[in-house]
Amino acid sequence: MKIFRQRIARSRVRKAGLTALEACLLSRLAESPANLGTLTGLAEERGFESSLVSISLREHTASALARLEQAALAMDDGTSYAITHKGSQLLKKLEHDDDAHEGASPATASRLTVIFYLVSAGLSIPGFFLTGSVELLAWGSVILAWIGSFLLAWNGIRKKKEKRAAFLIGTGTLTLALGLLTLGILSFFSPFIVRRLLWITLTLALPGISAVALLLVARIQSRIARQYASFSFAALAHAARRHALLALFAILACMASYVSLHFVVSVFLILSGTRLLISAARMLEALHKRPSAPAALAHWFEHLARRSREPFFLAWLEQIISERGYTKSEILSIYHQNFVTQTTPFFDEINVNLARDAWFEEHLDALLGHLLYDDRAKIEDDRFVHKSRHTL
């Protein structure tokens, strides 16, 4: 129930045209007047500093107070800030929860990710042996290989056995890939036919429920990626959405098999196996060519998360232009400071290089265009500004 209350509170804040920080400051000023230092300390306690990229927390707090003052919600007498009558009236309508900006923490989201993936794989693979539906085996194998790779990498890093972890990831994924490819080829000549309605219902239900759960997890991960400018959570959210889509394909394959289009199941098996085969080949190739096992893991993760760059940089751009308006050249300067001169944490001690192929420089115009088209950004005095930065 607390999650639902927080979601309702956040929705009310957005509809009022306030940011989470502005609502938090307004709530504090309703108690008593306070100066900038006190309010900055409050913002630090509430964890707003972790989401900043290009400015300091004090500057961010001062900017929020300036917007409140401009909207006549707060006033400054030169020494401290106080809430106005208009601000008090708005605050009563909001019924603002001080924890409204808080959701699942990164640690909680990580645990939820592991739990959902393991439960999905743990139900799907035994479901194959129960029902005979190879769609469940293919779906379960892909997500098991994915979450298993993360757990093996984490364990290998923690125990300083990265080489063994990389080898197990490569060989384990290769074994699953060859198994699915073999079943896919054999099923062209001897289809896996499931006719019992109960088994078909179970085959449809397991991936369907998993898809819904993964989409919920992806939403949590996307929020954390935006809040902390975290590439790892952007990649996790992207992967969760792709796996939810794969679950829907498994459902479609099952339905096609029920109407005697058995070749669809064979194609699904072969495509799933090919996907794992490519992942395994990249891991084993990196292990062979890279100078160290950690470097091989980093190279493999870069390939694994390459398609996550667009959602991550969209969120990153939205974050920095919400802090202050920037020109395109200033955005590129901030990017070079954050991503060209250093690597980006992805998984424990594994860092990936997001600037390896100059992707951001080539796609910056398109990314800014997306934000403008989606009405999340606007242009003022040749600067890109977030849509939320307006007179309330």
Secondary structure as a PSIPRED ss2 file (coil, helix, strand):
# PSIPRED VFORMAT (PSIPRED V4.0)

   1 M C   1.000  0.000  0.000
   2 K H   0.000  1.000  0.000
   3 I H   0.000  1.000  0.000
   4 F H   0.000  1.000  0.000
   5 R H   0.000  1.000  0.000
   6 Q H   0.000  1.000  0.000
   7 R H   0.000  1.000  0.000
   8 I H   0.000  1.000  0.000
   9 A H   0.000  1.000  0.000
  10 R H   0.000  1.000  0.000
  11 S H   0.000  1.000  0.000
  12 R H   0.000  1.000  0.000
  13 V H   0.000  1.000  0.000
  14 R H   0.000  1.000  0.000
  15 K H   0.000  1.000  0.000
  16 A C   1.000  0.000  0.000
  17 G C   1.000  0.000  0.000
  18 L C   1.000  0.000  0.000
  19 T C   1.000  0.000  0.000
  20 A H   0.000  1.000  0.000
  21 L H   0.000  1.000  0.000
  22 E H   0.000  1.000  0.000
  23 A H   0.000  1.000  0.000
  24 C H   0.000  1.000  0.000
  25 L H   0.000  1.000  0.000
  26 L H   0.000  1.000  0.000
  27 S H   0.000  1.000  0.000
  28 R H   0.000  1.000  0.000
  29 L H   0.000  1.000  0.000
  30 A C   1.000  0.000  0.000
  31 E C   1.000  0.000  0.000
  32 S C   1.000  0.000  0.000
  33 P C   1.000  0.000  0.000
  34 A E   0.000  0.000  1.000
  35 N C   1.000  0.000  0.000
  36 L H   0.000  1.000  0.000
  37 G H   0.000  1.000  0.000
  38 T H   0.000  1.000  0.000
  39 L H   0.000  1.000  0.000
  40 T H   0.000  1.000  0.000
  41 G H   0.000  1.000  0.000
  42 L H   0.000  1.000  0.000
  43 A H   0.000  1.000  0.000
  44 E H   0.000  1.000  0.000
  45 E H   0.000  1.000  0.000
  46 R C   1.000  0.000  0.000
  47 G C   1.000  0.000  0.000
  48 F H   0.000  1.000  0.000
  49 E H   0.000  1.000  0.000
  50 S H   0.000  1.000  0.000
  51 S H   0.000  1.000  0.000
  52 L C   1.000  0.000  0.000
  53 V C   1.000  0.000  0.000
  54 S C   1.000  0.000  0.000
  55 I C   1.000  0.000  0.000
  56 S C   1.000  0.000  0.000
  57 L H   0.000  1.000  0.000
  58 R H   0.000  1.000  0.000
  59 E H   0.000  1.000  0.000
  60 H H   0.000  1.000  0.000
  61 T H   0.000  1.000  0.000
  62 A H   0.000  1.000  0.000
  63 S H   0.000  1.000  0.000
  64 A H   0.000  1.000  0.000
  65 L H   0.000  1.000  0.000
  66 A H   0.000  1.000  0.000
  67 R H   0.000  1.000  0.000
  68 L H   0.000  1.000  0.000
  69 E H   0.000  1.000  0.000
  70 Q H   0.000  1.000  0.000
  71 A C   1.000  0.000  0.000
  72 A C   1.000  0.000  0.000
  73 L C   1.000  0.000  0.000
  74 A E   0.000  0.000  1.000
  75 M E   0.000  0.000  1.000
  76 D E   0.000  0.000  1.000
  77 D C   1.000  0.000  0.000
  78 G C   1.000  0.000  0.000
  79 T C   1.000  0.000  0.000
  80 S C   1.000  0.000  0.000
  81 Y E   0.000  0.000  1.000
  82 A E   0.000  0.000  1.000
  83 I E   0.000  0.000  1.000
  84 T C   1.000  0.000  0.000
  85 H H   0.000  1.000  0.000
  86 K H   0.000  1.000  0.000
  87 G H   0.000  1.000  0.000
  88 S H   0.000  1.000  0.000
  89 Q H   0.000  1.000  0.000
  90 L H   0.000  1.000  0.000
  91 L H   0.000  1.000  0.000
  92 K H   0.000  1.000  0.000
  93 K H   0.000  1.000  0.000
  94 L H   0.000  1.000  0.000
  95 E C   1.000  0.000  0.000
  96 H C   1.000  0.000  0.000
  97 D C   1.000  0.000  0.000
  98 D C   1.000  0.000  0.000
  99 D C   1.000  0.000  0.000
 100 A C   1.000  0.000  0.000
 101 H C   1.000  0.000  0.000
 102 E C   1.000  0.000  0.000
 103 G C   1.000  0.000  0.000
 104 A C   1.000  0.000  0.000
 105 S C   1.000  0.000  0.000
 106 P H   0.000  1.000  0.000
 107 A H   0.000  1.000  0.000
 108 T H   0.000  1.000  0.000
 109 A H   0.000  1.000  0.000
 110 S H   0.000  1.000  0.000
 111 R H   0.000  1.000  0.000
 112 L H   0.000  1.000  0.000
 113 T H   0.000  1.000  0.000
 114 V H   0.000  1.000  0.000
 115 I H   0.000  1.000  0.000
 116 F H   0.000  1.000  0.000
 117 Y H   0.000  1.000  0.000
 118 L H   0.000  1.000  0.000
 119 V H   0.000  1.000  0.000
 120 S H   0.000  1.000  0.000
 121 A H   0.000  1.000  0.000
 122 G H   0.000  1.000  0.000
 123 L H   0.000  1.000  0.000
 124 S H   0.000  1.000  0.000
 125 I H   0.000  1.000  0.000
 126 P H   0.000  1.000  0.000
 127 G H   0.000  1.000  0.000
 128 F H   0.000  1.000  0.000
 129 F H   0.000  1.000  0.000
 130 L H   0.000  1.000  0.000
 131 T H   0.000  1.000  0.000
 132 G C   1.000  0.000  0.000
 133 S C   1.000  0.000  0.000
 134 V H   0.000  1.000  0.000
 135 E H   0.000  1.000  0.000
 136 L H   0.000  1.000  0.000
 137 L H   0.000  1.000  0.000
 138 A H   0.000  1.000  0.000
 139 W H   0.000  1.000  0.000
 140 G H   0.000  1.000  0.000
 141 S H   0.000  1.000  0.000
 142 V H   0.000  1.000  0.000
 143 I H   0.000  1.000  0.000
 144 L H   0.000  1.000  0.000
 145 A H   0.000  1.000  0.000
 146 W H   0.000  1.000  0.000
 147 I H   0.000  1.000  0.000
 148 G H   0.000  1.000  0.000
 149 S H   0.000  1.000  0.000
 150 F H   0.000  1.000  0.000
 151 L H   0.000  1.000  0.000
 152 L H   0.000  1.000  0.000
 153 A H   0.000  1.000  0.000
 154 W H   0.000  1.000  0.000
 155 N H   0.000  1.000  0.000
 156 G H   0.000  1.000  0.000
 157 I H   0.000  1.000  0.000
 158 R H   0.000  1.000  0.000
 159 K C   1.000  0.000  0.000
 160 K C   1.000  0.000  0.000
 161 K C   1.000  0.000  0.000
 162 E H   0.000  1.000  0.000
 163 K H   0.000  1.000  0.000
 164 R H   0.000  1.000  0.000
 165 A H   0.000  1.000  0.000
 166 A H   0.000  1.000  0.000
 167 F H   0.000  1.000  0.000
 168 L H   0.000  1.000  0.000
 169 I H   0.000  1.000  0.000
 170 G H   0.000  1.000  0.000
 171 T H   0.000  1.000  0.000
 172 G H   0.000  1.000  0.000
 173 T H   0.000  1.000  0.000
 174 L H   0.000  1.000  0.000
 175 T H   0.000  1.000  0.000
 176 L H   0.000  1.000  0.000
 177 A H   0.000  1.000  0.000
 178 L H   0.000  1.000  0.000
 179 G H   0.000  1.000  0.000
 180 L H   0.000  1.000  0.000
 181 L H   0.000  1.000  0.000
 182 T H   0.000  1.000  0.000
 183 L H   0.000  1.000  0.000
 184 G H   0.000  1.000  0.000
 185 I H   0.000  1.000  0.000
 186 L H   0.000  1.000  0.000
 187 S H   0.000  1.000  0.000
 188 F H   0.000  1.000  0.000
 189 F H   0.000  1.000  0.000
 190 S C   1.000  0.000  0.000
 191 P C   1.000  0.000  0.000
 192 F C   1.000  0.000  0.000
 193 I C   1.000  0.000  0.000
 194 V C   1.000  0.000  0.000
 195 R C   1.000  0.000  0.000
 196 R C   1.000  0.000  0.000
 197 L H   0.000  1.000  0.000
 198 L H   0.000  1.000  0.000
 199 W H   0.000  1.000  0.000
 200 I H   0.000  1.000  0.000
 201 T H   0.000  1.000  0.000
 202 L H   0.000  1.000  0.000
 203 T H   0.000  1.000  0.000
 204 L H   0.000  1.000  0.000
 205 A H   0.000  1.000  0.000
 206 L H   0.000  1.000  0.000
 207 P H   0.000  1.000  0.000
 208 G H   0.000  1.000  0.000
 209 I H   0.000  1.000  0.000
 210 S H   0.000  1.000  0.000
 211 A H   0.000  1.000  0.000
 212 V H   0.000  1.000  0.000
 213 A H   0.000  1.000  0.000
 214 L H   0.000  1.000  0.000
 215 L H   0.000  1.000  0.000
 216 L H   0.000  1.000  0.000
 217 V H   0.000  1.000  0.000
 218 A H   0.000  1.000  0.000
 219 R H   0.000  1.000  0.000
 220 I H   0.000  1.000  0.000
 221 Q H   0.000  1.000  0.000
 222 S H   0.000  1.000  0.000
 223 R H   0.000  1.000  0.000
 224 I H   0.000  1.000  0.000
 225 A H   0.000  1.000  0.000
 226 R H   0.000  1.000  0.000
 227 Q H   0.000  1.000  0.000
 228 Y H   0.000  1.000  0.000
 229 A C   1.000  0.000  0.000
 230 S C   1.000  0.000  0.000
 231 F H   0.000  1.000  0.000
 232 S H   0.000  1.000  0.000
 233 F H   0.000  1.000  0.000
 234 A H   0.000  1.000  0.000
 235 A H   0.000  1.000  0.000
 236 L H   0.000  1.000  0.000
 237 A H   0.000  1.000  0.000
 238 H H   0.000  1.000  0.000
 239 A H   0.000  1.000  0.000
 240 A H   0.000  1.000  0.000
 241 R H   0.000  1.000  0.000
 242 R H   0.000  1.000  0.000
 243 H H   0.000  1.000  0.000
 244 A H   0.000  1.000  0.000
 245 L H   0.000  1.000  0.000
 246 L H   0.000  1.000  0.000
 247 A H   0.000  1.000  0.000
 248 L H   0.000  1.000  0.000
 249 F H   0.000  1.000  0.000
 250 A H   0.000  1.000  0.000
 251 I H   0.000  1.000  0.000
 252 L H   0.000  1.000  0.000
 253 A H   0.000  1.000  0.000
 254 C H   0.000  1.000  0.000
 255 M H   0.000  1.000  0.000
 256 A H   0.000  1.000  0.000
 257 S H   0.000  1.000  0.000
 258 Y H   0.000  1.000  0.000
 259 V C   1.000  0.000  0.000
 260 S C   1.000  0.000  0.000
 261 L C   1.000  0.000  0.000
 262 H H   0.000  1.000  0.000
 263 F H   0.000  1.000  0.000
 264 V H   0.000  1.000  0.000
 265 V H   0.000  1.000  0.000
 266 S H   0.000  1.000  0.000
 267 V H   0.000  1.000  0.000
 268 F H   0.000  1.000  0.000
 269 L H   0.000  1.000  0.000
 270 I H   0.000  1.000  0.000
 271 L H   0.000  1.000  0.000
 272 S H   0.000  1.000  0.000
 273 G H   0.000  1.000  0.000
 274 T H   0.000  1.000  0.000
 275 R H   0.000  1.000  0.000
 276 L H   0.000  1.000  0.000
 277 L H   0.000  1.000  0.000
 278 I H   0.000  1.000  0.000
 279 S H   0.000  1.000  0.000
 280 A H   0.000  1.000  0.000
 281 A H   0.000  1.000  0.000
 282 R H   0.000  1.000  0.000
 283 M H   0.000  1.000  0.000
 284 L H   0.000  1.000  0.000
 285 E H   0.000  1.000  0.000
 286 A H   0.000  1.000  0.000
 287 L H   0.000  1.000  0.000
 288 H H   0.000  1.000  0.000
 289 K H   0.000  1.000  0.000
 290 R C   1.000  0.000  0.000
 291 P C   1.000  0.000  0.000
 292 S C   1.000  0.000  0.000
 293 A H   0.000  1.000  0.000
 294 P H   0.000  1.000  0.000
 295 A H   0.000  1.000  0.000
 296 A H   0.000  1.000  0.000
 297 L H   0.000  1.000  0.000
 298 A H   0.000  1.000  0.000
 299 H H   0.000  1.000  0.000
 300 W H   0.000  1.000  0.000
 301 F H   0.000  1.000  0.000
 302 E H   0.000  1.000  0.000
 303 H H   0.000  1.000  0.000
 304 L H   0.000  1.000  0.000
 305 A C   1.000  0.000  0.000
 306 R H   0.000  1.000  0.000
 307 R H   0.000  1.000  0.000
 308 S H   0.000  1.000  0.000
 309 R H   0.000  1.000  0.000
 310 E H   0.000  1.000  0.000
 311 P H   0.000  1.000  0.000
 312 F H   0.000  1.000  0.000
 313 F H   0.000  1.000  0.000
 314 L H   0.000  1.000  0.000
 315 A H   0.000  1.000  0.000
 316 W H   0.000  1.000  0.000
 317 L H   0.000  1.000  0.000
 318 E H   0.000  1.000  0.000
 319 Q H   0.000  1.000  0.000
 320 I H   0.000  1.000  0.000
 321 I H   0.000  1.000  0.000
 322 S H   0.000  1.000  0.000
 323 E H   0.000  1.000  0.000
 324 R C   1.000  0.000  0.000
 325 G C   1.000  0.000  0.000
 326 Y E   0.000  0.000  1.000
 327 T C   1.000  0.000  0.000
 328 K H   0.000  1.000  0.000
 329 S H   0.000  1.000  0.000
 330 E H   0.000  1.000  0.000
 331 I H   0.000  1.000  0.000
 332 L H   0.000  1.000  0.000
 333 S H   0.000  1.000  0.000
 334 I H   0.000  1.000  0.000
 335 Y H   0.000  1.000  0.000
 336 H H   0.000  1.000  0.000
 337 Q H   0.000  1.000  0.000
 338 N H   0.000  1.000  0.000
 339 F H   0.000  1.000  0.000
 340 V H   0.000  1.000  0.000
 341 T C   1.000  0.000  0.000
 342 Q C   1.000  0.000  0.000
 343 T C   1.000  0.000  0.000
 344 T E   0.000  0.000  1.000
 345 P E   0.000  0.000  1.000
 346 F E   0.000  0.000  1.000
 347 F E   0.000  0.000  1.000
 348 D C   1.000  0.000  0.000
 349 E C   1.000  0.000  0.000
 350 I E   0.000  0.000  1.000
 351 N E   0.000  0.000  1.000
 352 V E   0.000  0.000  1.000
 353 N C   1.000  0.000  0.000
 354 L C   1.000  0.000  0.000
 355 A C   1.000  0.000  0.000
 356 R C   1.000  0.000  0.000
 357 D C   1.000  0.000  0.000
 358 A C   1.000  0.000  0.000
 359 W H   0.000  1.000  0.000
 360 F H   0.000  1.000  0.000
 361 E H   0.000  1.000  0.000
 362 E H   0.000  1.000  0.000
 363 H H   0.000  1.000  0.000
 364 L H   0.000  1.000  0.000
 365 D H   0.000  1.000  0.000
 366 A H   0.000  1.000  0.000
 367 L H   0.000  1.000  0.000
 368 L H   0.000  1.000  0.000
 369 G H   0.000  1.000  0.000
 370 H H   0.000  1.000  0.000
 371 L H   0.000  1.000  0.000
 372 L H   0.000  1.000  0.000
 373 Y H   0.000  1.000  0.000
 374 D C   1.000  0.000  0.000
 375 D C   1.000  0.000  0.000
 376 R C   1.000  0.000  0.000
 377 A E   0.000  0.000  1.000
 378 K E   0.000  0.000  1.000
 379 I E   0.000  0.000  1.000
 380 E E   0.000  0.000  1.000
 381 D C   1.000  0.000  0.000
 382 D C   1.000  0.000  0.000
 383 R E   0.000  0.000  1.000
 384 F E   0.000  0.000  1.000
 385 V E   0.000  0.000  1.000
 386 H E   0.000  0.000  1.000
 387 K C   1.000  0.000  0.000
 388 S C   1.000  0.000  0.000
 389 R C   1.000  0.000  0.000
 390 H C   1.000  0.000  0.000
 391 T C   1.000  0.000  0.000
 392 L C   1.000  0.000  0.000
